Amino acid sequence: MWSDWHQLTVYLKNTFSIKGDLLSVLFLVGIQEAGTGFREYTQDEKTGLIKLAKYTLLSLAGYFQKIELADRDPLFIPSEKKSLPGNPDQIETILKNELLAYFNNTTFSL
């Protein structure tokens, strides 16, 4: 369904009234993954949700392993098979590709 980053961000911008940038899209994924719903968040909560989204997406790409813990946030440990590139532009590309896959393969409901 989504093959283009711009197309996805325009849709999300119109649907959820967000900026349509990478951080805003990560924030939406963090809300989805945390299951907390769309509400007001503190800055620390927003940061935590964005981190949750990043690690979730990077685990889907094979760079981290996600370990679910009872009554706690998941734990993400680096993969022994795949190392994350050091270049921020490469990481951004990985995240955008994984976001496209995420929205193509996940039933998104806030």
Biopython code that builds the backbone (N, CA, C, O; Angstrom):
import numpy as np
from Bio.PDB.StructureBuilder import StructureBuilder

atoms = [
    (1, "MET", "N", (0.819, -1.180, 0.000)),
    (1, "MET", "CA", (0.000, 0.000, 0.000)),
    (1, "MET", "C", (0.878, 1.265, 0.000)),
    (1, "MET", "O", (0.739, 2.116, -0.879)),
    (2, "TRP", "N", (1.777, 1.386, 0.983)),
    (2, "TRP", "CA", (2.664, 2.560, 1.055)),
    (2, "TRP", "C", (4.023, 2.184, 0.492)),
    (2, "TRP", "O", (4.723, 1.339, 1.052)),
    (3, "SER", "N", (4.394, 2.807, -0.608)),
    (3, "SER", "CA", (5.702, 2.551, -1.195)),
    (3, "SER", "C", (6.562, 3.805, -1.189)),
    (3, "SER", "O", (7.744, 3.751, -1.530)),
    (4, "ASP", "N", (5.982, 4.925, -0.805)),
    (4, "ASP", "CA", (6.674, 6.202, -0.867)),
    (4, "ASP", "C", (6.553, 6.921, 0.484)),
    (4, "ASP", "O", (5.460, 7.054, 1.033)),
    (5, "TRP", "N", (7.685, 7.375, 1.002)),
    (5, "TRP", "CA", (7.721, 8.061, 2.299)),
    (5, "TRP", "C", (6.835, 9.306, 2.285)),
    (5, "TRP", "O", (6.071, 9.535, 3.222)),
    (6, "HIS", "N", (6.936, 10.099, 1.239)),
    (6, "HIS", "CA", (6.154, 11.334, 1.157)),
    (6, "HIS", "C", (4.653, 11.037, 1.176)),
    (6, "HIS", "O", (3.890, 11.718, 1.862)),
    (7, "GLN", "N", (4.244, 10.041, 0.436)),
    (7, "GLN", "CA", (2.831, 9.657, 0.380)),
    (7, "GLN", "C", (2.325, 9.261, 1.771)),
    (7, "GLN", "O", (1.232, 9.658, 2.175)),
    (8, "LEU", "N", (3.115, 8.488, 2.487)),
    (8, "LEU", "CA", (2.735, 8.067, 3.834)),
    (8, "LEU", "C", (2.627, 9.263, 4.771)),
    (8, "LEU", "O", (1.655, 9.376, 5.518)),
    (9, "THR", "N", (3.614, 10.157, 4.741)),
    (9, "THR", "CA", (3.588, 11.292, 5.671)),
    (9, "THR", "C", (2.440, 12.251, 5.369)),
    (9, "THR", "O", (1.865, 12.823, 6.295)),
    (10, "VAL", "N", (2.097, 12.438, 4.112)),
    (10, "VAL", "CA", (0.950, 13.287, 3.775)),
    (10, "VAL", "C", (-0.330, 12.673, 4.342)),
    (10, "VAL", "O", (-1.158, 13.377, 4.919)),
    (11, "TYR", "N", (-0.485, 11.371, 4.177)),
    (11, "TYR", "CA", (-1.654, 10.676, 4.720)),
    (11, "TYR", "C", (-1.720, 10.838, 6.243)),
    (11, "TYR", "O", (-2.768, 11.193, 6.783)),
    (12, "LEU", "N", (-0.613, 10.580, 6.932)),
    (12, "LEU", "CA", (-0.606, 10.677, 8.390)),
    (12, "LEU", "C", (-0.817, 12.110, 8.865)),
    (12, "LEU", "O", (-1.483, 12.347, 9.873)),
    (13, "LYS", "N", (-0.254, 13.047, 8.143)),
    (13, "LYS", "CA", (-0.433, 14.464, 8.474)),
    (13, "LYS", "C", (-1.914, 14.835, 8.395)),
    (13, "LYS", "O", (-2.435, 15.501, 9.290)),
    (14, "ASN", "N", (-2.582, 14.413, 7.346)),
    (14, "ASN", "CA", (-3.993, 14.729, 7.169)),
    (14, "ASN", "C", (-4.890, 13.959, 8.130)),
    (14, "ASN", "O", (-5.909, 14.480, 8.584)),
    (15, "THR", "N", (-4.520, 12.736, 8.436)),
    (15, "THR", "CA", (-5.347, 11.887, 9.290)),
    (15, "THR", "C", (-5.202, 12.229, 10.771)),
    (15, "THR", "O", (-6.189, 12.262, 11.504)),
    (16, "PHE", "N", (-3.961, 12.486, 11.209)),
    (16, "PHE", "CA", (-3.710, 12.681, 12.637)),
    (16, "PHE", "C", (-3.288, 14.101, 13.004)),
    (16, "PHE", "O", (-2.948, 14.369, 14.157)),
    (17, "SER", "N", (-3.307, 15.002, 12.042)),
    (17, "SER", "CA", (-2.935, 16.411, 12.281)),
    (17, "SER", "C", (-1.556, 16.538, 12.924)),
    (17, "SER", "O", (-1.380, 17.256, 13.908)),
    (18, "ILE", "N", (-0.587, 15.832, 12.355)),
    (18, "ILE", "CA", (0.796, 15.918, 12.828)),
    (18, "ILE", "C", (1.628, 16.664, 11.796)),
    (18, "ILE", "O", (1.142, 16.965, 10.706)),
    (19, "LYS", "N", (2.869, 16.962, 12.129)),
    (19, "LYS", "CA", (3.756, 17.668, 11.211)),
    (19, "LYS", "C", (4.079, 16.859, 9.969)),
    (19, "LYS", "O", (4.268, 17.427, 8.893)),
    (20, "GLY", "N", (4.144, 15.565, 10.095)),
    (20, "GLY", "CA", (4.481, 14.720, 8.955)),
    (20, "GLY", "C", (5.972, 14.482, 8.813)),
    (20, "GLY", "O", (6.427, 13.983, 7.784)),
    (21, "ASP", "N", (6.737, 14.834, 9.838)),
    (21, "ASP", "CA", (8.176, 14.579, 9.800)),
    (21, "ASP", "C", (8.481, 13.252, 10.483)),
    (21, "ASP", "O", (7.590, 12.613, 11.043)),
    (22, "LEU", "N", (9.732, 12.847, 10.432)),
    (22, "LEU", "CA", (10.128, 11.546, 10.971)),
    (22, "LEU", "C", (9.789, 11.412, 12.455)),
    (22, "LEU", "O", (9.250, 10.386, 12.870)),
    (23, "LEU", "N", (10.094, 12.432, 13.258)),
    (23, "LEU", "CA", (9.824, 12.340, 14.700)),
    (23, "LEU", "C", (8.332, 12.204, 14.990)),
    (23, "LEU", "O", (7.944, 11.455, 15.886)),
    (24, "SER", "N", (7.503, 12.911, 14.253)),
    (24, "SER", "CA", (6.059, 12.824, 14.459)),
    (24, "SER", "C", (5.540, 11.428, 14.126)),
    (24, "SER", "O", (4.691, 10.887, 14.835)),
    (25, "VAL", "N", (6.049, 10.856, 13.054)),
    (25, "VAL", "CA", (5.622, 9.507, 12.666)),
    (25, "VAL", "C", (6.121, 8.496, 13.700)),
    (25, "VAL", "O", (5.396, 7.568, 14.057)),
    (26, "LEU", "N", (7.346, 8.668, 14.177)),
    (26, "LEU", "CA", (7.856, 7.783, 15.228)),
    (26, "LEU", "C", (7.000, 7.895, 16.486)),
    (26, "LEU", "O", (6.722, 6.892, 17.143)),
    (27, "PHE", "N", (6.589, 9.100, 16.816)),
    (27, "PHE", "CA", (5.721, 9.316, 17.976)),
    (27, "PHE", "C", (4.424, 8.516, 17.837)),
    (27, "PHE", "O", (3.988, 7.874, 18.793)),
    (28, "LEU", "N", (3.805, 8.550, 16.651)),
    (28, "LEU", "CA", (2.584, 7.770, 16.423)),
    (28, "LEU", "C", (2.826, 6.277, 16.608)),
    (28, "LEU", "O", (2.011, 5.581, 17.215)),
    (29, "VAL", "N", (3.938, 5.791, 16.088)),
    (29, "VAL", "CA", (4.261, 4.363, 16.241)),
    (29, "VAL", "C", (4.497, 4.036, 17.717)),
    (29, "VAL", "O", (4.074, 2.984, 18.194)),
    (30, "GLY", "N", (5.164, 4.924, 18.432)),
    (30, "GLY", "CA", (5.379, 4.712, 19.864)),
    (30, "GLY", "C", (4.070, 4.599, 20.619)),
    (30, "GLY", "O", (3.922, 3.743, 21.491)),
    (31, "ILE", "N", (3.117, 5.463, 20.287)),
    (31, "ILE", "CA", (1.790, 5.391, 20.921)),
    (31, "ILE", "C", (1.142, 4.044, 20.606)),
    (31, "ILE", "O", (0.585, 3.397, 21.493)),
    (32, "GLN", "N", (1.216, 3.629, 19.355)),
    (32, "GLN", "CA", (0.648, 2.348, 18.941)),
    (32, "GLN", "C", (1.295, 1.193, 19.707)),
    (32, "GLN", "O", (0.598, 0.319, 20.223)),
    (33, "GLU", "N", (2.620, 1.193, 19.779)),
    (33, "GLU", "CA", (3.339, 0.101, 20.435)),
    (33, "GLU", "C", (3.104, 0.079, 21.946)),
    (33, "GLU", "O", (3.026, -0.992, 22.548)),
    (34, "ALA", "N", (2.993, 1.253, 22.552)),
    (34, "ALA", "CA", (2.765, 1.324, 24.000)),
    (34, "ALA", "C", (1.310, 1.032, 24.342)),
    (34, "ALA", "O", (0.997, 0.619, 25.459)),
    (35, "GLY", "N", (0.418, 1.249, 23.368)),
    (35, "GLY", "CA", (-0.998, 1.001, 23.606)),
    (35, "GLY", "C", (-1.638, 2.017, 24.531)),
    (35, "GLY", "O", (-2.619, 1.712, 25.209)),
    (36, "THR", "N", (-1.088, 3.224, 24.563)),
    (36, "THR", "CA", (-1.573, 4.235, 25.507)),
    (36, "THR", "C", (-2.632, 5.158, 24.931)),
    (36, "THR", "O", (-3.270, 5.901, 25.677)),
    (37, "GLY", "N", (-2.830, 5.128, 23.631)),
    (37, "GLY", "CA", (-3.841, 5.975, 23.021)),
    (37, "GLY", "C", (-3.391, 7.411, 22.822)),
    (37, "GLY", "O", (-2.376, 7.849, 23.362)),
    (38, "PHE", "N", (-4.163, 8.117, 22.044)),
    (38, "PHE", "CA", (-3.851, 9.506, 21.700)),
    (38, "PHE", "C", (-4.350, 10.403, 22.824)),
    (38, "PHE", "O", (-5.555, 10.492, 23.060)),
    (39, "ARG", "N", (-3.430, 11.069, 23.519)),
    (39, "ARG", "CA", (-3.751, 11.973, 24.621)),
    (39, "ARG", "C", (-2.611, 12.957, 24.772)),
    (39, "ARG", "O", (-1.656, 12.918, 23.996)),
    (40, "GLU", "N", (-2.689, 13.833, 25.751)),
    (40, "GLU", "CA", (-1.583, 14.750, 26.033)),
    (40, "GLU", "C", (-0.461, 13.968, 26.714)),
    (40, "GLU", "O", (-0.718, 13.142, 27.590)),
    (41, "TYR", "N", (0.773, 14.228, 26.312)),
    (41, "TYR", "CA", (1.947, 13.576, 26.891)),
    (41, "TYR", "C", (2.931, 14.635, 27.349)),
    (41, "TYR", "O", (3.025, 15.713, 26.762)),
    (42, "THR", "N", (3.671, 14.309, 28.417)),
    (42, "THR", "CA", (4.754, 15.191, 28.832)),
    (42, "THR", "C", (5.899, 15.037, 27.842)),
    (42, "THR", "O", (5.910, 14.103, 27.041)),
    (43, "GLN", "N", (6.852, 15.943, 27.896)),
    (43, "GLN", "CA", (8.004, 15.857, 26.987)),
    (43, "GLN", "C", (8.776, 14.558, 27.212)),
    (43, "GLN", "O", (9.219, 13.927, 26.252)),
    (44, "ASP", "N", (8.940, 14.155, 28.478)),
    (44, "ASP", "CA", (9.637, 12.895, 28.770)),
    (44, "ASP", "C", (8.883, 11.690, 28.211)),
    (44, "ASP", "O", (9.490, 10.751, 27.697)),
    (45, "GLU", "N", (7.556, 11.726, 28.316)),
    (45, "GLU", "CA", (6.764, 10.627, 27.764)),
    (45, "GLU", "C", (6.897, 10.573, 26.241)),
    (45, "GLU", "O", (7.014, 9.495, 25.659)),
    (46, "LYS", "N", (6.880, 11.746, 25.604)),
    (46, "LYS", "CA", (7.046, 11.799, 24.148)),
    (46, "LYS", "C", (8.393, 11.224, 23.741)),
    (46, "LYS", "O", (8.485, 10.446, 22.791)),
    (47, "THR", "N", (9.437, 11.612, 24.466)),
    (47, "THR", "CA", (10.780, 11.093, 24.181)),
    (47, "THR", "C", (10.809, 9.576, 24.333)),
    (47, "THR", "O", (11.385, 8.877, 23.500)),
    (48, "GLY", "N", (10.196, 9.073, 25.381)),
    (48, "GLY", "CA", (10.144, 7.630, 25.607)),
    (48, "GLY", "C", (9.397, 6.896, 24.509)),
    (48, "GLY", "O", (9.810, 5.813, 24.096)),
    (49, "LEU", "N", (8.295, 7.476, 24.030)),
    (49, "LEU", "CA", (7.522, 6.852, 22.958)),
    (49, "LEU", "C", (8.298, 6.839, 21.647)),
    (49, "LEU", "O", (8.238, 5.867, 20.894)),
    (50, "ILE", "N", (9.021, 7.912, 21.378)),
    (50, "ILE", "CA", (9.849, 7.959, 20.163)),
    (50, "ILE", "C", (10.966, 6.917, 20.235)),
    (50, "ILE", "O", (11.260, 6.249, 19.244)),
    (51, "LYS", "N", (11.587, 6.782, 21.405)),
    (51, "LYS", "CA", (12.634, 5.757, 21.580)),
    (51, "LYS", "C", (12.055, 4.362, 21.407)),
    (51, "LYS", "O", (12.666, 3.507, 20.766)),
    (52, "LEU", "N", (10.871, 4.130, 21.979)),
    (52, "LEU", "CA", (10.210, 2.829, 21.829)),
    (52, "LEU", "C", (9.988, 2.521, 20.349)),
    (52, "LEU", "O", (10.236, 1.403, 19.897)),
    (53, "ALA", "N", (9.522, 3.516, 19.603)),
    (53, "ALA", "CA", (9.294, 3.313, 18.165)),
    (53, "ALA", "C", (10.593, 3.015, 17.430)),
    (53, "ALA", "O", (10.652, 2.099, 16.610)),
    (54, "LYS", "N", (11.632, 3.787, 17.722)),
    (54, "LYS", "CA", (12.923, 3.562, 17.049)),
    (54, "LYS", "C", (13.434, 2.149, 17.299)),
    (54, "LYS", "O", (13.803, 1.438, 16.364)),
    (55, "TYR", "N", (13.452, 1.747, 18.564)),
    (55, "TYR", "CA", (13.964, 0.413, 18.878)),
    (55, "TYR", "C", (13.073, -0.686, 18.310)),
    (55, "TYR", "O", (13.571, -1.725, 17.878)),
    (56, "THR", "N", (11.766, -0.466, 18.308)),
    (56, "THR", "CA", (10.856, -1.447, 17.718)),
    (56, "THR", "C", (11.158, -1.622, 16.241)),
    (56, "THR", "O", (11.266, -2.746, 15.752)),
    (57, "LEU", "N", (11.294, -0.507, 15.530)),
    (57, "LEU", "CA", (11.577, -0.575, 14.091)),
    (57, "LEU", "C", (12.950, -1.169, 13.811)),
    (57, "LEU", "O", (13.107, -1.964, 12.885)),
    (58, "LEU", "N", (13.944, -0.787, 14.610)),
    (58, "LEU", "CA", (15.289, -1.335, 14.407)),
    (58, "LEU", "C", (15.350, -2.818, 14.773)),
    (58, "LEU", "O", (16.186, -3.552, 14.248)),
    (59, "SER", "N", (14.466, -3.261, 15.674)),
    (59, "SER", "CA", (14.411, -4.695, 15.966)),
    (59, "SER", "C", (13.756, -5.436, 14.805)),
    (59, "SER", "O", (14.150, -6.557, 14.483)),
    (60, "LEU", "N", (12.748, -4.812, 14.170)),
    (60, "LEU", "CA", (12.139, -5.433, 12.992)),
    (60, "LEU", "C", (13.137, -5.549, 11.847)),
    (60, "LEU", "O", (13.048, -6.463, 11.028)),
    (61, "ALA", "N", (14.092, -4.613, 11.794)),
    (61, "ALA", "CA", (15.130, -4.641, 10.754)),
    (61, "ALA", "C", (16.285, -5.567, 11.122)),
    (61, "ALA", "O", (17.188, -5.774, 10.312)),
    (62, "GLY", "N", (16.270, -6.126, 12.329)),
    (62, "GLY", "CA", (17.293, -7.084, 12.730)),
    (62, "GLY", "C", (18.484, -6.495, 13.466)),
    (62, "GLY", "O", (19.463, -7.201, 13.708)),
    (63, "TYR", "N", (18.425, -5.220, 13.827)),
    (63, "TYR", "CA", (19.548, -4.588, 14.521)),
    (63, "TYR", "C", (19.476, -4.749, 16.036)),
    (63, "TYR", "O", (20.486, -4.613, 16.726)),
    (64, "PHE", "N", (18.284, -5.038, 16.553)),
    (64, "PHE", "CA", (18.088, -5.271, 17.980)),
    (64, "PHE", "C", (17.171, -6.464, 18.162)),
    (64, "PHE", "O", (16.426, -6.837, 17.256)),
    (65, "GLN", "N", (17.235, -7.050, 19.332)),
    (65, "GLN", "CA", (16.327, -8.123, 19.700)),
    (65, "GLN", "C", (15.406, -7.569, 20.773)),
    (65, "GLN", "O", (15.867, -6.990, 21.757)),
    (66, "LYS", "N", (14.102, -7.747, 20.584)),
    (66, "LYS", "CA", (13.108, -7.258, 21.533)),
    (66, "LYS", "C", (12.744, -8.370, 22.498)),
    (66, "LYS", "O", (12.352, -9.464, 22.092)),
    (67, "ILE", "N", (12.880, -8.073, 23.786)),
    (67, "ILE", "CA", (12.524, -9.040, 24.818)),
    (67, "ILE", "C", (11.357, -8.468, 25.613)),
    (67, "ILE", "O", (11.481, -7.421, 26.249)),
    (68, "GLU", "N", (10.235, -9.158, 25.571)),
    (68, "GLU", "CA", (9.040, -8.725, 26.300)),
    (68, "GLU", "C", (9.184, -9.123, 27.755)),
    (68, "GLU", "O", (9.535, -10.260, 28.071)),
    (69, "LEU", "N", (8.909, -8.177, 28.635)),
    (69, "LEU", "CA", (8.979, -8.420, 30.068)),
    (69, "LEU", "C", (7.609, -8.181, 30.683)),
    (69, "LEU", "O", (6.900, -7.255, 30.289)),
    (70, "ALA", "N", (7.236, -9.014, 31.649)),
    (70, "ALA", "CA", (5.945, -8.857, 32.308)),
    (70, "ALA", "C", (5.925, -7.561, 33.112)),
    (70, "ALA", "O", (6.850, -7.278, 33.873)),
    (71, "ASP", "N", (4.878, -6.788, 32.939)),
    (71, "ASP", "CA", (4.655, -5.544, 33.695)),
    (71, "ASP", "C", (5.767, -4.518, 33.561)),
    (71, "ASP", "O", (5.948, -3.688, 34.452)),
    (72, "ARG", "N", (6.512, -4.558, 32.470)),
    (72, "ARG", "CA", (7.580, -3.580, 32.227)),
    (72, "ARG", "C", (7.652, -3.295, 30.733)),
    (72, "ARG", "O", (7.123, -4.041, 29.909)),
    (73, "ASP", "N", (8.313, -2.207, 30.414)),
    (73, "ASP", "CA", (8.560, -1.910, 29.012)),
    (73, "ASP", "C", (9.477, -2.988, 28.446)),
    (73, "ASP", "O", (10.266, -3.583, 29.180)),
    (74, "PRO", "N", (9.378, -3.240, 27.145)),
    (74, "PRO", "CA", (10.267, -4.248, 26.553)),
    (74, "PRO", "C", (11.733, -3.823, 26.650)),
    (74, "PRO", "O", (12.055, -2.639, 26.748)),
    (75, "LEU", "N", (12.583, -4.802, 26.620)),
    (75, "LEU", "CA", (14.030, -4.583, 26.642)),
    (75, "LEU", "C", (14.554, -4.854, 25.235)),
    (75, "LEU", "O", (14.170, -5.838, 24.603)),
    (76, "PHE", "N", (15.428, -3.982, 24.751)),
    (76, "PHE", "CA", (16.016, -4.148, 23.428)),
    (76, "PHE", "C", (17.520, -4.328, 23.587)),
    (76, "PHE", "O", (18.204, -3.493, 24.179)),
    (77, "ILE", "N", (18.017, -5.430, 23.047)),
    (77, "ILE", "CA", (19.457, -5.670, 23.112)),
    (77, "ILE", "C", (20.012, -5.740, 21.688)),
    (77, "ILE", "O", (19.341, -6.230, 20.779)),
    (78, "PRO", "N", (21.234, -5.250, 21.499)),
    (78, "PRO", "CA", (21.821, -5.262, 20.151)),
    (78, "PRO", "C", (21.914, -6.679, 19.595)),
    (78, "PRO", "O", (22.195, -7.633, 20.321)),
    (79, "SER", "N", (21.675, -6.791, 18.318)),
    (79, "SER", "CA", (21.772, -8.073, 17.629)),
    (79, "SER", "C", (23.238, -8.468, 17.480)),
    (79, "SER", "O", (24.106, -7.622, 17.264)),
    (80, "GLU", "N", (23.489, -9.741, 17.596)),
    (80, "GLU", "CA", (24.840, -10.241, 17.363)),
    (80, "GLU", "C", (25.081, -10.442, 15.865)),
    (80, "GLU", "O", (26.228, -10.579, 15.439)),
    (81, "LYS", "N", (24.020, -10.459, 15.069)),
    (81, "LYS", "CA", (24.121, -10.755, 13.644)),
    (81, "LYS", "C", (24.263, -9.510, 12.773)),
    (81, "LYS", "O", (24.794, -9.586, 11.665)),
    (82, "LYS", "N", (23.793, -8.366, 13.265)),
    (82, "LYS", "CA", (23.723, -7.177, 12.424)),
    (82, "LYS", "C", (24.073, -5.948, 13.254)),
    (82, "LYS", "O", (23.476, -5.716, 14.305)),
    (83, "SER", "N", (25.036, -5.164, 12.788)),
    (83, "SER", "CA", (25.451, -3.953, 13.492)),
    (83, "SER", "C", (24.814, -2.729, 12.861)),
    (83, "SER", "O", (24.746, -2.606, 11.639)),
    (84, "LEU", "N", (24.352, -1.830, 13.709)),
    (84, "LEU", "CA", (23.746, -0.585, 13.248)),
    (84, "LEU", "C", (24.817, 0.309, 12.641)),
    (84, "LEU", "O", (25.883, 0.479, 13.232)),
    (85, "PRO", "N", (24.553, 0.882, 11.470)),
    (85, "PRO", "CA", (25.554, 1.781, 10.871)),
    (85, "PRO", "C", (25.761, 3.017, 11.744)),
    (85, "PRO", "O", (24.861, 3.427, 12.477)),
    (86, "GLY", "N", (26.944, 3.599, 11.660)),
    (86, "GLY", "CA", (27.260, 4.776, 12.445)),
    (86, "GLY", "C", (26.802, 6.077, 11.814)),
    (86, "GLY", "O", (26.776, 7.114, 12.478)),
    (87, "ASN", "N", (26.445, 6.036, 10.549)),
    (87, "ASN", "CA", (26.036, 7.227, 9.818)),
    (87, "ASN", "C", (24.562, 7.544, 10.098)),
    (87, "ASN", "O", (23.697, 6.718, 9.805)),
    (88, "PRO", "N", (24.255, 8.727, 10.662)),
    (88, "PRO", "CA", (22.862, 9.081, 10.959)),
    (88, "PRO", "C", (21.941, 9.067, 9.742)),
    (88, "PRO", "O", (20.763, 8.732, 9.866)),
    (89, "ASP", "N", (22.461, 9.425, 8.569)),
    (89, "ASP", "CA", (21.633, 9.400, 7.359)),
    (89, "ASP", "C", (21.223, 7.974, 7.001)),
    (89, "ASP", "O", (20.105, 7.740, 6.542)),
    (90, "GLN", "N", (22.123, 7.033, 7.211)),
    (90, "GLN", "CA", (21.796, 5.632, 6.941)),
    (90, "GLN", "C", (20.752, 5.123, 7.935)),
    (90, "GLN", "O", (19.850, 4.373, 7.563)),
    (91, "ILE", "N", (20.875, 5.530, 9.186)),
    (91, "ILE", "CA", (19.898, 5.121, 10.200)),
    (91, "ILE", "C", (18.526, 5.707, 9.865)),
    (91, "ILE", "O", (17.509, 5.028, 10.003)),
    (92, "GLU", "N", (18.497, 6.965, 9.427)),
    (92, "GLU", "CA", (17.232, 7.591, 9.036)),
    (92, "GLU", "C", (16.595, 6.841, 7.874)),
    (92, "GLU", "O", (15.381, 6.639, 7.864)),
    (93, "THR", "N", (17.384, 6.431, 6.906)),
    (93, "THR", "CA", (16.873, 5.664, 5.767)),
    (93, "THR", "C", (16.303, 4.330, 6.228)),
    (93, "THR", "O", (15.240, 3.908, 5.772)),
    (94, "ILE", "N", (17.015, 3.670, 7.132)),
    (94, "ILE", "CA", (16.523, 2.391, 7.678)),
    (94, "ILE", "C", (15.188, 2.612, 8.376)),
    (94, "ILE", "O", (14.243, 1.851, 8.168)),
    (95, "LEU", "N", (15.107, 3.655, 9.208)),
    (95, "LEU", "CA", (13.866, 3.923, 9.933)),
    (95, "LEU", "C", (12.710, 4.219, 8.968)),
    (95, "LEU", "O", (11.604, 3.715, 9.160)),
    (96, "LYS", "N", (12.952, 5.012, 7.958)),
    (96, "LYS", "CA", (11.888, 5.334, 6.999)),
    (96, "LYS", "C", (11.428, 4.082, 6.253)),
    (96, "LYS", "O", (10.229, 3.893, 6.048)),
    (97, "ASN", "N", (12.363, 3.231, 5.846)),
    (97, "ASN", "CA", (11.988, 1.983, 5.171)),
    (97, "ASN", "C", (11.184, 1.076, 6.090)),
    (97, "ASN", "O", (10.205, 0.459, 5.671)),
    (98, "GLU", "N", (11.606, 1.002, 7.343)),
    (98, "GLU", "CA", (10.883, 0.170, 8.304)),
    (98, "GLU", "C", (9.518, 0.753, 8.637)),
    (98, "GLU", "O", (8.571, 0.007, 8.890)),
    (99, "LEU", "N", (9.406, 2.083, 8.639)),
    (99, "LEU", "CA", (8.099, 2.712, 8.859)),
    (99, "LEU", "C", (7.142, 2.385, 7.722)),
    (99, "LEU", "O", (5.966, 2.111, 7.961)),
    (100, "LEU", "N", (7.631, 2.410, 6.502)),
    (100, "LEU", "CA", (6.790, 2.023, 5.368)),
    (100, "LEU", "C", (6.302, 0.582, 5.535)),
    (100, "LEU", "O", (5.120, 0.291, 5.349)),
    (101, "ALA", "N", (7.217, -0.304, 5.886)),
    (101, "ALA", "CA", (6.843, -1.709, 6.102)),
    (101, "ALA", "C", (5.880, -1.835, 7.280)),
    (101, "ALA", "O", (4.920, -2.604, 7.219)),
    (102, "TYR", "N", (6.130, -1.088, 8.340)),
    (102, "TYR", "CA", (5.282, -1.131, 9.534)),
    (102, "TYR", "C", (3.846, -0.754, 9.185)),
    (102, "TYR", "O", (2.906, -1.459, 9.554)),
    (103, "PHE", "N", (3.679, 0.353, 8.476)),
    (103, "PHE", "CA", (2.331, 0.786, 8.136)),
    (103, "PHE", "C", (1.686, -0.100, 7.081)),
    (103, "PHE", "O", (0.460, -0.121, 6.974)),
    (104, "ASN", "N", (2.462, -0.822, 6.311)),
    (104, "ASN", "CA", (1.918, -1.778, 5.351)),
    (104, "ASN", "C", (1.498, -3.079, 6.020)),
    (104, "ASN", "O", (0.639, -3.794, 5.505)),
    (105, "ASN", "N", (2.107, -3.392, 7.178)),
    (105, "ASN", "CA", (1.883, -4.703, 7.793)),
    (105, "ASN", "C", (1.199, -4.654, 9.153)),
    (105, "ASN", "O", (0.987, -5.701, 9.765)),
    (106, "THR", "N", (0.852, -3.480, 9.637)),
    (106, "THR", "CA", (0.266, -3.343, 10.965)),
    (106, "THR", "C", (-1.105, -2.704, 10.856)),
    (106, "THR", "O", (-1.300, -1.750, 10.103)),
    (107, "THR", "N", (-2.042, -3.231, 11.604)),
    (107, "THR", "CA", (-3.333, -2.576, 11.720)),
    (107, "THR", "C", (-3.154, -1.450, 12.714)),
    (107, "THR", "O", (-2.975, -1.682, 13.910)),
    (108, "PHE", "N", (-3.203, -0.233, 12.212)),
    (108, "PHE", "CA", (-2.887, 0.930, 13.023)),
    (108, "PHE", "C", (-4.175, 1.490, 13.596)),
    (108, "PHE", "O", (-5.090, 1.856, 12.858)),
    (109, "SER", "N", (-4.237, 1.555, 14.936)),
    (109, "SER", "CA", (-5.423, 2.117, 15.582)),
    (109, "SER", "C", (-5.013, 2.842, 16.856)),
    (109, "SER", "O", (-4.518, 2.234, 17.804)),
    (110, "LEU", "N", (-5.225, 4.129, 16.858)),
    (110, "LEU", "CA", (-4.925, 4.928, 18.044)),
    (110, "LEU", "C", (-6.187, 5.171, 18.824)),
    (110, "LEU", "O", (-6.152, 5.828, 19.864)),
]
sb = StructureBuilder()
sb.init_structure("model")
sb.init_model(0)
sb.init_chain("A")
sb.init_seg("    ")
for serial, (resi, resn, name, xyz) in enumerate(atoms, 1):
    if name == "N":
        sb.init_residue(resn, " ", resi, " ")
    sb.init_atom(name, np.array(xyz, "f"), 0.0, 1.0, " ", f" {name:<3s}", serial, name[0])
structure = sb.get_structure()
